[in-house]
Structure formats: C-alpha cells, structure tokens
Amino acid sequence: MTTTTLDHAPPHSAGLGRILQLVNDGLGRLATPFAFFTRLYVSWQFLKSGYLKISSWDVTLGLFRDEYHVPVLPPELAAVVGTFGELAFPVLLVLGLFGRLGAVGLFAVNAMAVISYAHVLFSEGFEAAIGQHYLWGFMLAMLAIYGPGGWSLDRVLGPRLGAGLGVEAGRPRVTPETS
C-alpha cells in the first residue's frame, strides 16, 4: 500500500495555518472599533456641512438656486431635504441606530451632492474634492453592507425589537439564503 503526498499535509502547513488563524483573529477583533470610527468620521463630514447650511440659511438658499443643479426638486425644497439629510442621517449613523438606513441615506445625500455639483467636481483642479466623495461613498457602502458593528444601538436593540437589524457580535448577519 502506497501513500501519496496528497494524503498528508506538509509538516510546515500546521505552523502556517496557526499564523493565518492568529492574523485572522487579530483583524477580526478590529472590526467593531473600525466600523465605529468609520461611522464617526464620515458622519462628522456631513454634520459639518449640514450645520454650515443651517447656520447661513440665506446663503444656502442662494447656492441651491444658483450653483447646485439638483434634478427634479425646486431649489428651496432641495435645500431643506439636503440639509435634513446631512443632519439626520449622521446622527443615526453615529448612534448605530438603524445604522444601515443612516448609511444608505447618507450615501444618497453624497450621490446627490456629486450629481448636483458635477459641473464643478469633475472639472480640472477638483480631483481631491471628488476623491473625498468617492471615499465617503465607499465608506458608507461598506457600513450599509456590513452594518454599523458591535458598538451600536442596533446591536443592543435588535434582539429586543425582534428585528434582524443585521448586527450580530459586530459582524453582518448571514442567513442560509445569503451564505
């Protein structure tokens, strides 16, 4: 009876497996704080913008009338909706309360900002500005897909509400249909 090399793992593979497991475990422990600090960072960007808009409402209305080209909505309504989105969705996201809704809402606000100001953002010399919007969009997409993480009200309230808010121990919920 002969054996092949496929029947036995090389002796060094156990050590490599252990190293990979340690790396995986270490990075896994960073998921919750990483999600939390991502939520704080991206929310702060929109809260600053919303606060600036509400503190200088006449200027904001002028910008929506003359500079921003929001499709479909009249400028006054676009100013109210945009400012509300920049102030309400970040609060949800910071708290991790309906965190995915907050992330999707801010993603929509970010997309509308890019669309409305595309004539400037896609001009030469504004590469850094559009790059920031891409970064925020990516961060918000990640939070929407993976959830707000373990340090969130969704994690605390989800079981009480009997709702699958998609957060279990800081990881996205995987169901048999999605795995």
KAKA-V14289 format. One line per field, one symbol per residue. phi: phi as a letter, one per 20 degrees, with the letter a starting at -180 (. if undefined). A space follows every 50 residues. Layout:
# KAKA-V14289
phi->???
This chain:
# KAKA-V14289
phi->.dddfffcfgfffffffffffffffffffegfffffffgffffgfefgff fffffcfffgfffffddedffmefgffffffffgffdefffgfffmelgf fgffffgfffffffffdgfefeefndffffffffgffffffffffenfnf ebfgffegffemdefncclndffddgfde
